[in-house]
Amino acid sequence: MQADYRELEKKFEAAGQPIISILEDMHDGFLVIDHNSTIIYLNKALTKSLQIERSTVLGRKVWDVLPNVFGRKLHHQLQQAVMKKMSICFESFCEPIHKYFEWTIHPSHELISIYCKDISERKHKEEMIDTLIYYDMLTGLPNFKLFQDRLNQVIVFSKHYHESVAVLMIHLDRMKHFTDIEDFLLKEIANKLIELFAERGTVSRMSNNKFICFYQYTERTKLLDLLEKVISYLSNPILINGENCLLTPSVGISMYPLMGGFSNITISC
């Protein structure tokens, strides 16, 4: 197959088109395979992105050489492009090398050209934007918008599977007394609430002294047990940087469904 690669290069050069030189200078990856999935050519940029040696893959089946890189999604899209005789563009994540790629497949009668662009930096920026939009930057908790979205999904789920949902509003009355260590205290409380609700719920921070959580349950005793743990934790001193922080929590509860709708209860401690 190395000979096929050289023959391909000679044909382009004979036509006055130094295409191989151009492809080698590209910043993005480029791959050529035949209709038997045999690798005929891949440029220098692609070998660098995929962390492979060109000499070890030329002439071999792409699925045999790089099964983890060229996964099921690429395989499916390649089949679709060939069958429909049209170009297809899509994105995928390559787990072994932790990179995102944008693939563009161009099938022809004899060969299939695959253009590969590393979009990892762009995807990481998008993830950072999503984090800013949907998460609290101090605690890492979902913000209220994401909390609402999850709650709506859980209610639909609960209707279908005949489960119940409790929404807890937690207000920390004495937080203003700990302004010097407030951030550390909020992180500590957030981590504890995540631990308590992790199995069947979500925790969100609404403000400096308010958290809102939901919890899915099938037995009322499990909800009461959770509520007891939350109140016990928040009613006892929390040690932060050598200082015991004693808060005065109040917890409001809404339960769904109860007599066809929500029932509001407030518990002060």
Summary of the structure (lengths in Angstrom):
residues: 269
radius of gyration: 28.6
end to end distance: 77.6
largest distance: 86.7
contacts: 755
relative contact order: 0.09
helix: 45%
strand: 32%
